[in-house]
Every structure is written in structure tokens, then in C-alpha cells.
Amino acid sequence: MKILVCISNVPDTTTKITFTNDNTEFNTTGVQYIVNPYDEIALSKAITLTEGGKGTVTVINVGEAANDPTIRKALAIGADDAVRINAAPRDAYFVAKQIAEYAKGQDFDMILTGRESIDYNGNQVAAMVGEFLDIPSISIIKKLELDGDTATIEREIEGGKEIVQVTGKFIASCAEGVAEPKIPNMRGIMSARTKPLAVVEAVEVAEVTKVTKYETPAPRGTVKLIPADETASLIALLHSEAKVI
């Protein structure tokens, strides 16, 4: 069994986000990058499925050379090899196209991603890759079990759960519950240095979206405390300031 896991290089969750060039570019100065946490869940599941010689796990990232330390961490966690598509990730469409073009000639049995990246929270790449490859795409899964070439997948829906069975190749985006993220040990860290990391040049893709400006959320206002016996004042503020009624 061959599994491809898509990983993103994202700012650490403690990073203070700022922008430059008139708020049109993300300021990378001093930013610490990590493997996208949701992608770590997908990677951990792939490693579990292939333990004991049952298959191999390849991680793929669309990014430039600065992403290599993040990719090496994925190798330290347990991936067998890695591929970096040598291009800055412009948008979800661009990333999905690069992944799909690489996967076409590799005969992967399964492709796993995180439910979304924690920087853009788009939740688009998995579905786009599925469309490009003409394979089933199952989004935001909570459980994955294999029986031969049939996968039983559980995902949450409004008011309950949905159980899906798929036979053959597919792509799924993983959420919490699919697996517990694995922590690389010293042996994994040492072996990651020598595991294969192939660099592949990107294919040409039309630019379909463009970021015109970034904005940070408005700062939170001060808290106003209204005495319990001043209901009229509370209603007036909810109407005039909060504008929720």
C-alpha cells in the first residue's frame, strides 16, 4: 500500500501575525514554522496503517527550500520519503494542481491531508485534488478503517454521524480523532537526515485568485458591566452598540 500525505508549512500557533508592503504580504520575519497540526494527524494515521511492512508513506509539500526543515520533521515522525514541489504556494488551486500532477504517475492507493491549514483555513485542497485525479474525496473525516481495498470512513454531520465506504483509490481530509499526532524520537530524527527528499519543479498553472489585502481582526473593546436591575440599559446597548437586536 502506498500512501501520499500532503503537508503544509505553517506559522507556529504562538506566532504574532503581521503584514508588510501595505498589508499585501505576510511578514515572515522571526516567524517559527511547523508542520500543519491537522496534517500531522493525517501523517500519524498513514504511518499506523503501514506499520509492520504493510506499505510506505510519502509526504509532499508545495514550497521553497526554506520548507525543508518542516519536511524533515515529517520524515522524523515516520514518513519513508518526501517530495517538495519547488514553488511558492500561491493559492489552494495552485497547490492542488501541483499535488495532483505529481500523484498521477505514482499510483498511490490513498491520499491523506489535514482538514485545513491553520493559516488560511480554506479546506479546499483535498476536494480539488480529488477532482483533478477523478477519485472520491471525503472531507473532514473522524475515523478511518481499512479492510482489504475497502475503507470505512466516519465523518460528523449536523445532528449525527455519516458512515461512508469507498473501494479503491481516494483522498480524505483528516480531523481530530483519526489518530493521535506522533512525536519524533531520537532514532527518527537521526534517520530523517538520510531519508530521500526529492525536489520537483512545478508545472505551469493559471493564476485564478490574487490576494489584494490582509486585515487583522479589530481589537476587542472594553467590557461593560450592567447592574442586574438595569434591564432597559442593557437592551439599549445591545441595540445601539452591539447591534444584535
C-alpha positions, 0 to 999 in steps of 0.5 A: 500500500502506498500512501501520499500525505500532503503537508503544509508549512505553517506559522507556529500557533504562538506566532504574532501575525503581521503584514508588510508592503501595505498589508499585501504580504505576510511578514515572515520575519522571526516567524517559527514554522511547523508542520500543519497540526491537522496534517500531522494527524493525517501523517500519524494515521498513514504511518499506523496503517503501514506499520509492520511492512504493510506499505510506505508513506510519502509526504509532499509539500508545495514550497521553497527550500526554506520548507525543508526543515518542516519536511524533515520533521515529517520524515522524523515522525515516520514518513519513508520519503518526501517530495517538495514541489519547488514553488511558492504556494500561491493559492489552494488551486495552485497547490492542488494542481501541483499535488495532483500532477505529481500523484498521477504517475505514482499510483498511490492507493490513498491520499491523506491531508489535514482538514485545513491549514491553520493559516488560511483555513480554506479546506479546499485542497483535498476536494480539488485534488480529488477532482483533478485525479477523478477519485472520491474525496471525503472531507473532514473525516473522524475515523478511518478503517481499512479492510482489504481495498475497502475503507470505512470512513466516519465523518460528523454531520449536523445532528449525527454521524455519516458512515461512508465506504469507498473501494479503491483509490481516494483522498480524505481530509483528516480531523481530530480523532483519526489518530493521535499526532506522533512525536519524533524520537531520537532514532527518527530524527537521526534517520530523517537526515538520510531519508530521500527528499526529492525536489520537483519543479512545478508545472505551469498553472493559471493564476485564478485568485490574487490576494489584494489585502490582509486585515487583522481582526479589530481589537476587542473593546472594553467590557461593560458591566450592567447592574442586574436591575438595569434591564432597559440599559442593557437592551439599549446597548445591545441595540445601539452598540452591539447591534444584535437586536 
